[in-house]
């Protein structure tokens, strides 16, 4: 972690990034895009959301510069544009996995 303190403006930017990621459907969409670009209709099927809901969340992720959008004819495709999202997800998931494994060990008497 950085040794210097962040300014209030920088902290607000960080908070906004985490707020964008604090929605399960957005995380589901990101997860669906980990293996590459997909069309909106494919993302609707993979996430179980409605077209309108998925489109709204895709727009939020695009506005936050986490996704990029490409139009081909009538179809719209999305892909992850910020590769740091992979590392962030690995860090958070790894941390949660360790935490839950430790808690499970308590119940097993470890």
C-alpha positions as CSV (number, residue, x, y, z in Angstrom):
1,X,0.0,0.0,0.0
2,X,1.2,3.5,-0.6
3,X,2.8,5.2,2.3
4,X,1.4,8.7,1.5
5,X,-2.1,9.7,2.5
6,X,-4.6,10.3,-0.3
7,X,-6.2,13.7,-0.8
8,X,-10.0,14.1,-0.2
9,X,-10.5,14.2,-3.9
10,X,-8.5,11.0,-4.5
11,X,-10.4,9.3,-1.7
12,X,-13.7,10.3,-3.3
13,X,-12.6,8.8,-6.6
14,X,-11.6,5.5,-4.9
15,X,-15.0,5.5,-3.1
16,X,-16.8,6.0,-6.4
17,X,-14.9,3.0,-7.9
18,X,-15.8,0.8,-5.0
19,X,-19.4,2.0,-5.2
20,X,-19.6,0.9,-8.8
21,X,-18.3,-2.5,-7.8
22,X,-20.7,-2.8,-4.8
23,X,-23.5,-4.2,-6.9
24,X,-23.8,-8.0,-7.4
25,X,-25.2,-7.7,-11.0
26,X,-22.2,-5.6,-12.0
27,X,-19.8,-8.2,-10.5
28,X,-21.7,-10.9,-12.4
29,X,-21.3,-9.0,-15.6
30,X,-17.6,-8.5,-15.1
31,X,-17.2,-12.1,-14.3
32,X,-19.0,-13.0,-17.5
33,X,-16.6,-10.9,-19.4
34,X,-13.4,-12.3,-17.9
35,X,-12.9,-14.6,-20.9
36,X,-13.5,-12.0,-23.5
37,X,-15.9,-9.7,-25.3
38,X,-19.6,-10.6,-25.4
39,X,-22.8,-9.2,-27.0
40,X,-25.5,-7.7,-24.7
41,X,-28.0,-10.5,-25.5
42,X,-25.3,-13.1,-24.4
43,X,-24.7,-11.2,-21.2
44,X,-28.5,-11.1,-20.5
45,X,-28.5,-14.9,-20.8
46,X,-25.4,-15.5,-18.7
47,X,-26.5,-13.3,-15.8
48,X,-30.2,-14.0,-15.8
49,X,-31.0,-10.2,-15.8
50,X,-33.5,-8.4,-17.9
51,X,-32.3,-6.6,-21.0
52,X,-33.1,-3.2,-19.4
53,X,-31.3,-4.0,-16.1
54,X,-28.3,-5.5,-17.8
55,X,-28.0,-2.5,-20.2
56,X,-28.2,-0.1,-17.2
57,X,-25.4,-1.8,-15.3
58,X,-23.3,-2.1,-18.5
59,X,-23.6,1.7,-18.9
60,X,-22.6,2.3,-15.3
61,X,-19.5,0.1,-15.8
62,X,-18.7,1.8,-19.1
63,X,-19.0,5.2,-17.5
64,X,-16.6,4.1,-14.8
65,X,-14.1,3.1,-17.5
66,X,-14.2,-0.5,-16.5
67,X,-15.7,-1.7,-19.7
68,X,-15.5,-0.6,-23.4
69,X,-18.4,-0.8,-25.8
70,X,-18.3,-1.6,-29.5
71,X,-21.2,-1.5,-31.9
72,X,-21.4,-3.8,-34.9
73,X,-24.6,-3.4,-36.9
74,X,-27.5,-3.7,-34.4
75,X,-25.5,-5.6,-31.9
76,X,-23.5,-4.0,-29.0
77,X,-20.5,-5.8,-27.6
78,X,-18.8,-5.2,-24.2
79,X,-15.3,-6.1,-23.0
80,X,-13.2,-5.3,-19.9
81,X,-11.2,-2.2,-20.6
82,X,-9.4,-1.9,-17.2
83,X,-7.1,-5.0,-16.8
84,X,-6.5,-4.1,-13.1
85,X,-10.0,-5.4,-12.4
86,X,-8.7,-9.0,-12.8
87,X,-6.1,-8.4,-10.1
88,X,-8.6,-6.6,-7.8
89,X,-11.0,-9.5,-8.1
90,X,-8.2,-12.0,-7.4
91,X,-7.2,-10.1,-4.3
92,X,-10.7,-9.8,-2.9
93,X,-11.7,-13.4,-3.7
94,X,-8.4,-14.7,-2.3
95,X,-8.9,-12.8,0.9
96,X,-12.5,-13.9,1.3
97,X,-11.4,-17.5,0.6
98,X,-8.8,-17.4,3.4
99,X,-11.2,-15.8,5.8
100,X,-13.9,-18.4,5.2
101,X,-11.4,-21.3,5.3
102,X,-10.2,-20.1,8.7
103,X,-13.7,-19.8,10.0
104,X,-14.6,-23.3,8.7
105,X,-11.5,-24.6,10.5
106,X,-12.9,-23.4,13.8
107,X,-15.9,-25.6,13.3
108,X,-13.8,-28.6,12.4
109,X,-11.7,-28.1,15.5
110,X,-8.5,-27.1,13.6
